[in-house]
Amino acid sequence: MSKQNTSTATNHLSESRVLREGYGPGAWHGADMKAALGDVTAATAYWRPAAGRHNIAEIAVHHAYIVRGVRARVSGHEPKPFVLEGDDWFSLDSDRAMSWKRVQTIVAQEHDRLADLIEAIDTGAATSALPDAERAELVLGITSHAVYHAGQIQLIKRLQEA
């Protein structure tokens, strides 16, 4: 294997690991997105810390929407329609708009689809529409996005307990 191919394979393996650190199944830095969402009840998910502030369900769906966009950019394919109309942030005042279980499923599915794509690129089963460096920046960005929002979710859970 040439030095360039070895470097590319290492970058892809690192991208897969970076994704796991942000979403799950566990990270050294504390709760990742999967862990942050894991113990949330429906009542907590739709609880709003203050008027005009996002609840956990809205944050989770927002993250799933952004993950979907990253996958589209990496693959170069137009994404299928999202489960809700609109873009970026969606108003979810109760489980009537979307059940908490469905929200959790959507987040997991979108993350798994992105992780599967990155692994497929790593093994040569798929190609990316982006140069390696740009793809790596997107993977780092979406991981940072997951960690940021996982922290918000943890804070909202604590606020609700107070």
N, C-alpha and C positions, 0 to 999 in steps of 0.2 A: 504494500500500500504506500502510495506517495505521501510525502510530508503534508501536502495540501489536503489530501483526502483524510488523513489522520486528524488534522486540525478541524476539518469540517465535522467529522463524526463526533469529536470531543465537544464541539460547540452545541451540537444537537442534543447530546446526552446532558449537557449542562442546562439547556433550555427545558428539557423534561423535568429535571430536578428542581429548577427554579419554579416551574409551574406547581409542582407538588408542595413546595414550601409555602406558597401563597394560598392554595386551596385546601390541601389535605393529602394524606391522612395524619398529619401532625407536623408541627414545626418546632424548632428549638426556641423560637422567640415568644411563644405563647399561643393563644388561639388563632388558628388559621380560619379561613372563611367557613370551611366545613364544620369545624369544631364550634365556631361562634354561632352558627345556625342550628347545630345539633340539639341543643337543649331548650330551644325556644318553643313556647306553646303558642297556639293561635292567638290567645288573648294578649300575650306579650308582643307577638309579631305585628299586630294592628294598633297597639298602643302608641299614641303620639306624645312625645315628651313636652311639646308646647305647640300652640297654634302656629301653623306655617312651617313646621319642622317635619322632616321625613320620619316615617316609622320603619321598623326593621323589614317588613314585607316590601316596602317601596325600595329600600336600599338593595335588597337581595335581587329584585327584578331588574333594577337599574344595572347591577353588576352583570347579570346574565345577558342583558341586551348589549353591553359593551364587549363582553367575551365573544358574543356572536359576531360583532363587527370586526374584532381582531382576527377571528377565524376566516372571515371573508377576505380580509386583506392578505393574510398569509396564503390562502389557497388561490386567490385571484378570481374566485367565483362569487357571483351575486348571492347574498344570503336569501334563504326562503323567508317568507313573511314571519314576523315575530308573533308570538301568541296574543299580544295585545296591540291595538292600533295606537300609533303615535311613535315617539322616539325618545330615548334617553331616560326620562323620568316619567313614571306612571302613577296616577293617584289610586291608592288602594286603601280605602277607609275601613273596610271590613272584609271578612272572608266571603261575602256575597259577590264581590268583584272577582276574586280568585281565592280558592282555598289555600291555606297555609301549606298543606301537603303538596299541592300543585306548584306553589312557589318554590319549595325546596327541590322538587323534581326538576323544574326548569333550570335552576341554578346548577344542579349536578349534571344534567344532560349537556348543557352548554359547555361546562368545564370539560367533561369527558370527551366531547367532540373535538375541542381544541387540543387536548392532551393526545388524543388518538391521531390527530393530524400531525402534530409535531413528532410523535413517535414514528409515524409512517414516513415522514420526510427523512428521519434519522436512518431508517432501514432501507431507504431507496424505493419504497412502495408508492411514494407520492413525491411530487415536487412542489416547491414554493414559488409563488409569483414574485417573491421579494429576494433581494440579495441577502446573504447570510447575516450581515451586520444589521440591516434594517429589521429583519425578522427577530433577531436576538433583542433588539431594542423594544420591539412590540411585546415580546414575551416578558421581558423585565418590567415593562410598563403595566401590563395587565396583572402581573403578580403584585406589583406595588399597589395597584388599584384594589386588589383583593385584600391585602393586608390592611390598607387604610380603612376600608369599609368594615372589615372584621373588627377593628378597633372601635369604630363607631357603634357597631352592634353590641359589643361588650359594654360600652358606656351606657347605651340605652337600657340594656338589661339591668345595670346597677341603678340607674335613675328610677326605673320602675319599682325596684325593691325599696327605695327610700321612702 
